């Protein structure tokens, strides 16, 4: 009878340890998922700030370079597409990254056009918008880096053994990195006029 009690005691201790381990892994993955969501929210804030700056920038450039309609239309179109993709409820990081890359290219072309207009480059409103855009682009870059770092930590926690067994039980889903696929799109728009 004593052997049975020892066996049951060991079994109970092992069961408690396993339950505690599952709870610990589950909570760690939940925390990591919340960090990923927070990282995405930071990108979201900066992208919305960027979207709000672009119409003002386009209007300022339009006043000086109205015959550059094709470039201005390209920026407006790229912004509209990026906002639409961004606001779609089922959009992933990959699709948003592609739309943002197109917008970055269009902004780069707009800044190149502005380079040809000395009066525009001296305009205080344009300089202020340029500074805001540069600041926003930097913040977007840092936010993307932070987001991808949190996704990496989440994915390591999700895919390592034995945590991946808990992941299978509770169905923790893979998170997407925020990537820009086209090499030309990876460069931030050149907004320096010095």
VENUR-V131303 format. One record per helix or strand of 3 or more residues. SS is the DSSP state (h for helix, s for strand). FROM is the first residue (numbers start at 1). TO is the last residue. If there is no record, write none. Layout:
SS FROM TO
SS FROM TO
//
This chain:
h 2 64
h 69 87
h 93 115
h 118 122
h 124 159
h 163 170
h 183 186
//
